[in-house]
Amino acid sequence: MANHLTPDELSKEVGIDRDEVIRICLEEHVPIYQGKIDKTLFQAQLHALGAFPAPH
C-alpha cells in the first residue's frame, strides 16, 4: 500500500475534502512534495490536533 498520496487520494483515504487536506498541510507544515503527501505524517498531525481518532 502506498504511503505517499495525492491530495485527492488522501482525502478519500481519511474521509475529508481535498481542499481541507491541502489547508491542513499548509497550516500545519505537512510537506507536499511533487504533488504527494506522506499519509502517516498527515494522519499523525491530525491525531496531534485531536481531529482524527487514533488507530487501534
Phi and psi in degrees as GROMACS dihedral restraints (atoms count N, CA, C in turn):
[ dihedral_restraints ]
;  ai    aj    ak    al  type     phi  dphi    fc
    3     4     5     6     1   -69.6    20    10
    4     5     6     7     1   144.5    20    10
    6     7     8     9     1  -106.1    20    10
    7     8     9    10     1   -21.2    20    10
    9    10    11    12     1  -107.1    20    10
   10    11    12    13     1   116.1    20    10
   12    13    14    15     1  -122.6    20    10
   13    14    15    16     1   154.8    20    10
   15    16    17    18     1   -72.2    20    10
   16    17    18    19     1   162.1    20    10
   18    19    20    21     1   -55.8    20    10
   19    20    21    22     1   -37.3    20    10
   21    22    23    24     1   -63.8    20    10
   22    23    24    25     1   -47.5    20    10
   24    25    26    27     1   -63.0    20    10
   25    26    27    28     1   -42.9    20    10
   27    28    29    30     1   -66.9    20    10
   28    29    30    31     1   -37.7    20    10
   30    31    32    33     1   -63.2    20    10
   31    32    33    34     1   -39.2    20    10
   33    34    35    36     1   -68.1    20    10
   34    35    36    37     1   -38.1    20    10
   36    37    38    39     1   -65.1    20    10
   37    38    39    40     1   -43.4    20    10
   39    40    41    42     1  -100.4    20    10
   40    41    42    43     1    -7.4    20    10
   42    43    44    45     1    78.7    20    10
   43    44    45    46     1    31.0    20    10
   45    46    47    48     1  -128.2    20    10
   46    47    48    49     1   164.0    20    10
   48    49    50    51     1   -64.9    20    10
   49    50    51    52     1   147.1    20    10
   51    52    53    54     1   -56.9    20    10
   52    53    54    55     1   -44.6    20    10
   54    55    56    57     1   -63.1    20    10
   55    56    57    58     1   -34.5    20    10
   57    58    59    60     1   -68.2    20    10
   58    59    60    61     1   -37.9    20    10
   60    61    62    63     1   -58.8    20    10
   61    62    63    64     1   -48.2    20    10
   63    64    65    66     1   -64.9    20    10
   64    65    66    67     1   -41.8    20    10
   66    67    68    69     1   -59.9    20    10
   67    68    69    70     1   -45.3    20    10
   69    70    71    72     1   -62.4    20    10
   70    71    72    73     1   -43.2    20    10
   72    73    74    75     1   -58.9    20    10
   73    74    75    76     1   -45.3    20    10
   75    76    77    78     1   -67.7    20    10
   76    77    78    79     1   -44.2    20    10
   78    79    80    81     1   -71.6    20    10
   79    80    81    82     1   -34.6    20    10
   81    82    83    84     1  -102.1    20    10
   82    83    84    85     1     8.1    20    10
   84    85    86    87     1    60.7    20    10
   85    86    87    88     1    38.2    20    10
   87    88    89    90     1   -87.2    20    10
   88    89    90    91     1   119.6    20    10
   90    91    92    93     1   -68.1    20    10
   91    92    93    94     1   143.2    20    10
   93    94    95    96     1  -113.2    20    10
   94    95    96    97     1   108.3    20    10
   96    97    98    99     1  -111.1    20    10
   97    98    99   100     1   119.7    20    10
   99   100   101   102     1    51.8    20    10
  100   101   102   103     1    41.0    20    10
  102   103   104   105     1    78.8    20    10
  103   104   105   106     1     9.6    20    10
  105   106   107   108     1  -126.5    20    10
  106   107   108   109     1   152.6    20    10
  108   109   110   111     1  -123.3    20    10
  109   110   111   112     1   137.2    20    10
  111   112   113   114     1   -71.3    20    10
  112   113   114   115     1   114.3    20    10
  114   115   116   117     1   -61.7    20    10
  115   116   117   118     1   -42.6    20    10
  117   118   119   120     1   -63.2    20    10
  118   119   120   121     1   -44.7    20    10
  120   121   122   123     1   -64.8    20    10
  121   122   123   124     1   -42.0    20    10
  123   124   125   126     1   -62.5    20    10
  124   125   126   127     1   -47.1    20    10
  126   127   128   129     1   -65.4    20    10
  127   128   129   130     1   -37.8    20    10
  129   130   131   132     1   -62.3    20    10
  130   131   132   133     1   -38.8    20    10
  132   133   134   135     1   -67.6    20    10
  133   134   135   136     1   -38.9    20    10
  135   136   137   138     1   -63.3    20    10
  136   137   138   139     1   -40.6    20    10
  138   139   140   141     1   -63.0    20    10
  139   140   141   142     1   -42.4    20    10
  141   142   143   144     1   -62.6    20    10
  142   143   144   145     1   -33.3    20    10
  144   145   146   147     1   -79.0    20    10
  145   146   147   148     1   -13.1    20    10
  147   148   149   150     1    78.4    20    10
  148   149   150   151     1    17.5    20    10
  150   151   152   153     1   -95.8    20    10
  151   152   153   154     1    -4.1    20    10
  153   154   155   156     1  -143.9    20    10
  154   155   156   157     1   129.0    20    10
  156   157   158   159     1   -65.1    20    10
  157   158   159   160     1   145.2    20    10
  159   160   161   162     1   -69.2    20    10
  160   161   162   163     1   142.2    20    10
  162   163   164   165     1   -70.5    20    10
  163   164   165   166     1   151.9    20    10
